[in-house]
């Protein structure tokens, strides 16, 4: 009997949901998906932070409506530890101290908590009603450093509930090209697609994206896109 392919990338996953039936179902279904290892579960926002520290998963699948501490605060605490792990001089944290990526899982796509969680630093969100293979793919994509964006849904959520970061864009002093890159990010384009659209190199796009995140004080691409919509840089109906 042979072991798993040595070239296969395995993503470790921690599932946080206060409903035991939901947790158990997700664990069974996701553990059966290729490239995913479920390393633990948590029933509330306090427990998920404690277990993430101990288990060091690549990704946390985070429900937002949980007792003791909701998923928004849990996400914020996990990602704050990333900043602290870099040290006072902004050094590079060790691999063992890097916090997990967070994917919010929710029942309703217009849940107010979802937008707040994205602003807190979650890398994206998925709906509980999605086929398990799509949830698994979202976990893999986020683990690889990308974001899960649904621009139409994001526009609706931001329009319904503007966030405190709405003034971040005017204060950021983005260059014209950086604003252009941010607009394309907001349509859901990947870096290679942005490079093709602007006829520039992939490395140039990566530099612009990095500058945008730094100037906006955004945790990730998703957070930057939230700021773009709520600031008015991108409006409903924008397609690039």
N, C-alpha and C positions, 0 to 999 in steps of 0.2 A: 504494500500500500504506500503510495507516494505522498509526500507532504505538499503543502501549497506551493505554487510557483514562486520561486525566490524573487522574481522580478515584479510581482504583484505588490502594489502599494496598499497597505492595510490602514484604514482610518479607524481610530478608536473613538468610541461614542459613549457619552453619558446622557441618559434620558431623564428629564425632570418634568413630572406631571403629578398633580395631587390626586388624580383618579387612578386607583390601582388597576382597574380593568384596562384602561387606556395604556398605562405604562407596560403592563404585561403583554398586551397585544402588539404594541410597537416594538418591544424587545424581541419577541418571537419572530416577527416579520422582518425586522431590519437585520437581525443576526443571521438570517438566511440569505441576505443579499451579498453578492460577491464584493470583497474588499472592505467590508465593515465588520468590526469587532465591538460588540456592546460590552463595555467594561463595568457598567454599574447603572443604578437608578437612584433617583431622589424624589421625595414626596413633597418638598416645599423649598422655598428660596434660601433658607438657612442651610438646609441639608445639602443642596446642590453646590453651594460654595465650599463647604467642608469637604465634600467628596471630590470635587474638582481639584482641590489642593492636593488631596491624597492620591488620586488615581491618575492625574495628569492626562485627561483625554484630549484628543485633537479637537473634538467638537462637542458642544453641549446642545442638545435638542431641548429648547427651553419653552415650557408653557409660561404664560404671563400671569394668569390668575391663580396664584397659589397662596396658601396661608403662611403666617409668620413673616415672610418677606416675599414680595411679588417678583416676577421675572425681570422687571425693569431694574429694580434695585440690585437684584442678584447679578444681572449683566454688568451694571455700573461698577459693582464691587470687584467682580472678576477682572474687568479691564483696567480698573484703577491699579490693580496689583501689577499689571504689565508695566505701567509707568514707574511704579515704585521699584520694580526689579531692575530697571535700567540704572538706578543709582543717581546721586545728586549731580553727577557730571554728564548724565545722559548716555552712559555707556550701553553696550549691547548686552541684553540679558542672556544668561545661559539657557540652553535648550530646555533644561529641567524646570526653569522658572517661568517660561512663556505660558501665559494663560490660554485656554482654549478659545476657538472661534465659537460664536453663538448663533444658532439658527432658531428663530422664534417659530413655534408651532401653535396655530390658533384655529378656532372653529370658524370665525367670521373675518373676512378680509378687510372689513371696515372697523375693526376693533380699535378703539382709541389707544389701547395699551400697545398695539403693534408699532405705531408710529413713534411713540415715546421710547420703546425698546430700541428701535433703529437709531434714534437720536442718541441713546445711551451707548451705542457701539455695536449692536447686533449686526451681523453680516448679511442678514436677509431674513425672510420668513417663508413658511410653507403652510398650506391649509391641511387640516387633519383629514379632510375628505379626499385628498389626492391619492392616487394609487401609490402603493408603498415603493415601487421602483422610482417614482419621481421624488419622493421624500429622500430615498437613498442617494439619488443623483445629486440632490441639493446638498446633502451632507458631504459628499465627495468633492463637489465643486468648491464649497466654502473651505474645506480642509486644504485645497490646493491654492488658496489665496485669492480666489475670485469672490464675487458677491452675487446674491440671488436677487434680481431686480424684476419687478413687475410694474413697469412705468404707469400703465393706466390705473392700476389699483393704488399705486403710491400717490398719484395725482389726486385721486378721490379722497384718500385719507388725509393728506396734507391740507387740501382745501377745506375739509370738515373740521380740522383741528390744528391750526397754526401752532408752531412750537416756539420756545424761547430763543432759539438760535436764528430767528428770522433776520436779525440785524448783522449776522456774521458776514454775509457776502459784501454789503456796502463797505464794511470796515476792512475787508481783506485785500483790497487794491490788486485784484487780479489783472493780469495783462489781457489784451484782446484775444490772444491765442489761447490763454488759459481759460477764459470764459467760453471760447468756442469748444474746447475740449470738454469742459464741464457740461455744456449743452448736449454734446454727443453722448457723454456718459449717461445723462438723464434719459436718453432714449433706449438705454440698455445695451449699447454697443460695447464690445470688448476692445481691449487695446489694439489688437491687430486690425479690427474693423475701423477703428478711429484712424489708425495710421493710413489705411487704404483710402478712407474718405478725405483726409487732408493731404494725401500724397507726401507723407513724411515717413521717417524711419520709426520702427517700433521703439527703439531706445529714446527717441525724441518724445514720443507720446508718454512713455513711462516717466520721463523727467517732468513733463507738464503735469501729469496726474499727481506725482509726488509733491510738486509745488502747490497744486490746488489743495490737496489734503492738509499740507502744513499751514498754508495761509488761512484756510477756513477753520483750522483747529478740529478737523473732522477725524473721527476714529477710523473710518474706512470709506470706500466708494459709496456705499449705500447712504451713509450719513451725509456725505457731500451732496448727493442727489436730493436728499430731503431738504437740505438748505437751499439748493437751487430752486426747487419748486416753491418753497414757502417764501422765498425772497422775491419771487416774481421773475427771476432770470429765465425760467422755463415756465410756460403756461400750458394749460390743457390744449391738446390739439397739435403741439409742437412735435414734429417728426424728424427734425434735422434738416 
